[in-house]
Amino acid sequence: METKSNHVRLEWIRVKLGYIGKLVVDSVGMKGGLCLFWDDSIDVNMISYSKFHIDAQVVAEKGASWRFTGMYGQLKSSQRIHSWIFLHRLHGMSTLLWVCAGDFNEILDDSEKKGGSQHRSSMMDAFRCALDDCGLQDLGFSGPEFTWSNKREGL
């Protein structure tokens, strides 16, 4: 999730929520920013992170191990191909079970957007191919259909 926040604010949130660990990639002003919180029921080993991703190995209490990647896709549509190339690179780095979540700044179907002009099908096709090639699938969501508005405050 794009936090639009810095480590000081996110540390306050971590404490309030009762998590024991965190990794924060600070926002630049009110743009970007990523955060991963975890509790004491798991161990989290960071693999890599950047302003567009957090990649970690998660080890549960009973030793089960899997991988979590939080992604924030490129904002500019002309740059999104770099997100898909990076996703392919991450996919090839491990054979662990993989959960990849986040805001990819892309849609799989025009029904996922509201208003404006029709989205270019080539952009949706490229995203769909990246997910397919990496063995990922859209699990859907629960909650409000649209979770943001322009100029919204961060966390």
N, C-alpha and C positions, 0 to 999 in steps of 0.2 A: 504494500500500500504506500502510495506517495504521502509522506508525512507533512511536508512543507514546514518542518520544524528542525531545531538543532538539538544537540545532545543534552543541553541543560534542561530544556522542557521535557524531553523524552525520558530523562532520568527521573524527573518528578512523577511522570505518568507511570514508569516502571514501579516505583516505590508504592504509589497509590494502589496499583493493581496487584501488588504482592509478588511480582516475578523476581527471580533471583539473578537472572542474567539478561544481558542485552548486547546487541551490536547495532551501532547507529552510523549511518552515512548521512552527514549533515546536509540539509537543503542549502541551496544558494538563493538567499532571500526567501521568497515565497514559492520557489520552484524546486521540485524534486525532493530528495531526502527519502531514506529507507530506514526501517528499523525491524529488528527481530528480537522479541522477548521470549524467555522460556522459564519454566519453573523447575523445582528440584526433582521432579519425577523423570527427567531426562538429562543426559549430557549432550552438549552441543559442541562439535568441533568445527571451527570455521575452515572452509576450504579456500574460498576467495570471496572478494567483494569489490564493488566499484560503485559509481554513482547510478548504475543501471541494474545492479543485481547484488544479492547476498546468497552464497552457496555454502551449505553446511551439511555435515554428517550428524545425524541424530541417533543417539543410542538410548534405548528405553531401559527401564529398571531391570528387566529380565534379559537384557543383552541383545534384543532385536535391534538391528541397525538399518537405517534407511537414509535417504538423502532428501533435503529440502532446498529448493531454490526459489527465492522471491525475486521477481523480475519487474522492472519498470521500463517499458518499451520506449523507444525514441519518439519524441513528440512530432517531429517533422516526418511526414509520410515518405519523403524522398530518402530519409535515413533509416527507415524501419528495416530494410533489408539487412542492415548491420546487426540489428537485434536478432534476426532469424539465423544469420551466420553464427553469431555468438551462442545462440541456443543449441545449434548443431554441435559446436565445439564442447559445450558443457555436457551434452548427451554422451559424447564419446569418451568422457573422462572417467566414467564409473559404471559398474554393473549393478550397483545397489538399486533397490526399489526407489523410485523417484517421484516426489511430489513437486510440481512446479506451479507456482501460483503468482498472481500479481495483476498489475495493470499493464497490459501489453500495448495499450493505445491503438488497438486494432479490433475489428469485429469479424465474426465469421459469417454473418448474415445481415442484410439491410434491416431486418426486423429488430436488431439490437440497438438501433439509433433512432432518435426522435428529431424530426424537423430537418431543415437544410436540404441540400441536394443529395441525390443518390450517391452512395459510396462506390468508388471504382472497384469493379469485380476483380481486377488483377491484384489489387492490394489484399482483398479477402482471400483470394486463391493462394497467394504467396504465404500468408499466415497459416492457412489450412494445411498447405504442403509441409511447412516447418513443423507443425504439431504432429502430423502424420509420420514424417520422417524420424521424429524423435520418440515415437510411440506414446505421445501424450494425447489426452482427450479432454474436451470441455466438460466439466462436471456440473455446469450450471451454477446457480446461486440461489440464495434465499434472502428475503428482505426487500427493501425498496428497489424498484427496477432501475432508477437513476439515482445515483448517490452523490452527485456534485452539481454545483452551478459555478459559473465563472466568477472569479474574484472572491471565492469562498476562503475564509480563514483556515489555517492549518490546525493540526492537533494542539 
